[in-house]
Amino acid sequence: MNPNQAVTIYISAASDLMAEREALARLIAELPVTLAWRIVQSPVEAEPIDTEALLNADLYFVLMGADIRAPVGLELHTAQRARMSIVGFAKRGVAYTPAGQIFMKDSHAAITWQPFKTTADLLRQVQRTIIEHLLRHAARYTLTPPEMANLQQLLTQQQPNVSTEAEGTGHSAVILSRERFIPSEGIIIEE
């Protein structure tokens, strides 16, 4: 993997899960690796989905709250047609809308839904999934021995150390690593 190439994570989730979306973005950004990240999330307004990012995602997560909203269904359909691996998380303790119930039933063949009750519970499960993916592909991501050790250590922790308060990070983002990013033009200017 090119050191400038970001690990792309696509998160399909409706706007009713904004707090969870924001917490996931912070969780990813705070992982103890020097990788660049590209976190792409479902648009919350009438914007088109980033089909290219979805089809090239290293990991694809679908989050289900009480309801299914556009464009989550389209994103899932696109991923299914491309035969992508889909990791689904369904919030428990909420009353699913009729549309949400139909979506859960119809998608059951493609997704093994993993339940979560709280944002902290979701973070724990997603952190484990991401870390296991990174360790499985350590050579591809050129992880260093200290990075692998730090990730292994995180697997033994009960809860991620990430705030679950909404702070405005529930949108798509690119996070670059100072240690790995090599500009193709110009230079990096220190702050």
VMD Tcl script that draws the C-alpha trace (Angstrom):
set ca {
  {0.00 0.00 0.00}
  {1.26 3.43 -0.91}
  {2.01 5.38 2.30}
  {-0.10 8.28 0.96}
  {-3.09 6.02 0.27}
  {-5.78 6.39 2.89}
  {-7.67 3.53 4.48}
  {-11.25 4.15 3.36}
  {-14.12 3.41 5.71}
  {-17.65 3.97 4.46}
  {-20.41 4.39 7.05}
  {-24.04 4.16 5.95}
  {-26.30 5.63 8.60}
  {-29.34 7.86 8.72}
  {-29.25 11.26 10.38}
  {-31.04 9.91 13.49}
  {-27.71 8.25 14.34}
  {-25.65 11.45 14.14}
  {-24.16 10.98 17.62}
  {-23.04 7.46 16.70}
  {-21.62 8.66 13.37}
  {-19.61 11.36 15.13}
  {-18.32 8.97 17.78}
  {-17.20 6.48 15.11}
  {-15.28 9.16 13.23}
  {-13.45 10.14 16.44}
  {-12.76 6.49 17.28}
  {-11.16 5.91 13.89}
  {-9.10 9.09 14.06}
  {-7.76 8.16 17.50}
  {-6.55 4.66 16.67}
  {-2.82 4.37 17.53}
  {-1.56 4.02 13.97}
  {0.08 6.44 11.56}
  {-2.28 5.60 8.72}
  {-4.18 8.17 6.72}
  {-7.93 7.67 6.94}
  {-10.73 8.55 4.57}
  {-14.03 8.34 6.41}
  {-17.01 8.66 4.10}
  {-20.50 8.85 5.53}
  {-23.99 8.84 4.09}
  {-25.00 12.33 3.04}
  {-27.48 13.85 5.49}
  {-29.03 16.12 2.90}
  {-30.08 15.62 -0.71}
  {-26.51 15.13 -1.91}
  {-25.42 12.22 -4.11}
  {-23.62 9.30 -2.51}
  {-19.89 8.93 -3.12}
  {-20.19 5.74 -5.17}
  {-16.47 5.59 -5.92}
  {-15.58 5.74 -2.22}
  {-18.20 3.13 -1.40}
  {-16.98 0.70 -4.05}
  {-13.34 1.20 -3.02}
  {-13.94 1.08 0.73}
  {-11.66 -1.12 2.80}
  {-14.47 -1.51 5.35}
  {-18.20 -0.86 4.90}
  {-20.46 -0.37 7.92}
  {-24.25 -0.05 7.92}
  {-25.86 1.38 11.07}
  {-29.58 0.94 11.65}
  {-31.49 3.14 14.06}
  {-35.26 3.28 14.37}
  {-35.82 4.10 10.71}
  {-34.29 3.64 7.29}
  {-33.74 6.83 5.35}
  {-32.34 7.67 1.96}
  {-29.66 7.06 0.81}
  {-28.80 4.16 3.13}
  {-30.85 1.68 1.08}
  {-29.14 2.76 -2.15}
  {-25.70 2.50 -0.53}
  {-26.48 -1.00 0.72}
  {-27.85 -2.07 -2.67}
  {-24.71 -0.72 -4.39}
  {-22.47 -2.63 -1.96}
  {-24.47 -5.82 -2.42}
  {-24.25 -5.61 -6.22}
  {-20.48 -5.18 -5.90}
  {-20.35 -8.22 -3.57}
  {-18.72 -6.20 -0.82}
  {-18.33 -7.44 2.71}
  {-20.96 -5.65 4.80}
  {-20.79 -5.21 8.57}
  {-24.16 -4.20 10.02}
  {-25.04 -2.85 13.45}
  {-28.67 -2.49 14.60}
  {-29.65 -0.35 17.55}
  {-31.68 -2.23 20.15}
  {-34.22 -0.71 22.49}
  {-35.75 1.47 19.79}
  {-39.15 1.07 18.16}
  {-38.45 0.40 14.49}
  {-40.71 2.22 12.08}
  {-42.64 0.07 9.57}
  {-40.05 0.99 6.91}
  {-37.26 0.10 9.35}
  {-38.85 -3.28 10.07}
  {-39.15 -4.08 6.35}
  {-35.55 -2.99 5.74}
  {-34.26 -5.21 8.56}
  {-36.26 -8.18 7.26}
  {-35.26 -7.68 3.61}
  {-31.57 -7.14 4.38}
  {-31.28 -10.10 6.76}
  {-29.96 -12.40 4.02}
  {-27.10 -10.01 3.18}
  {-26.28 -8.74 6.67}
  {-25.77 -10.48 9.96}
  {-26.94 -7.63 12.16}
  {-24.90 -7.15 15.31}
  {-26.97 -5.49 18.04}
  {-25.82 -2.48 20.04}
  {-27.62 -0.73 22.89}
  {-25.44 2.32 23.49}
  {-22.93 4.37 21.57}
  {-20.18 2.95 23.79}
  {-21.30 -0.59 22.89}
  {-21.21 0.30 19.18}
  {-17.74 1.83 19.54}
  {-16.41 -1.30 21.23}
  {-17.69 -3.54 18.42}
  {-16.54 -1.29 15.58}
  {-13.12 -0.78 17.17}
  {-12.66 -4.56 17.36}
  {-13.73 -4.98 13.72}
  {-11.35 -2.27 12.48}
  {-8.41 -3.51 14.57}
  {-8.91 -7.10 13.44}
  {-9.02 -5.89 9.82}
  {-5.84 -3.84 10.24}
  {-3.96 -6.70 11.91}
  {-5.14 -9.19 9.25}
  {-3.76 -6.84 6.58}
  {-0.75 -5.53 8.54}
  {1.67 -6.03 5.63}
  {-0.62 -4.22 3.20}
  {-0.90 -1.26 5.57}
  {2.81 -1.49 6.47}
  {2.04 -1.41 10.16}
  {5.07 -1.17 12.40}
  {5.66 -3.63 15.27}
  {4.78 -0.93 17.86}
  {1.55 -0.13 15.99}
  {0.60 -3.81 15.91}
  {1.37 -4.12 19.63}
  {-0.74 -1.04 20.42}
  {-3.64 -2.44 18.40}
  {-3.34 -5.83 20.14}
  {-3.42 -4.03 23.49}
  {-6.61 -2.18 22.50}
  {-8.27 -5.51 21.76}
  {-7.93 -6.43 25.43}
  {-9.57 -3.23 26.70}
  {-13.24 -3.37 27.60}
  {-14.22 0.04 26.22}
  {-12.63 2.47 23.76}
  {-11.46 5.71 25.34}
  {-13.52 7.98 23.07}
  {-16.10 10.61 23.97}
  {-19.65 9.73 22.94}
  {-20.78 13.37 22.96}
  {-21.71 14.95 19.62}
  {-19.01 17.37 18.47}
  {-19.68 17.89 14.76}
  {-17.62 15.06 13.23}
  {-20.56 13.14 11.74}
  {-19.66 14.03 8.18}
  {-17.10 12.66 5.74}
  {-13.45 13.49 6.42}
  {-9.88 12.79 5.38}
  {-7.31 12.41 8.16}
  {-3.65 12.46 7.17}
  {-0.75 11.15 9.19}
  {2.23 13.47 9.59}
  {4.47 10.42 9.95}
  {3.44 8.80 6.66}
  {2.13 11.54 4.41}
  {4.55 12.48 1.67}
  {3.25 15.41 -0.38}
  {3.31 14.91 -4.13}
  {3.87 18.63 -4.59}
  {5.16 21.28 -2.24}
  {6.15 20.76 1.35}
  {4.41 20.31 4.68}
  {4.53 23.50 6.72}
  {4.74 23.02 10.46}
  {2.32 24.99 12.63}
}
mol new
graphics top color blue
foreach p $ca { graphics top sphere $p radius 0.5 }
foreach p [lrange $ca 0 end-1] q [lrange $ca 1 end] { graphics top cylinder $p $q radius 0.2 }
display resetview
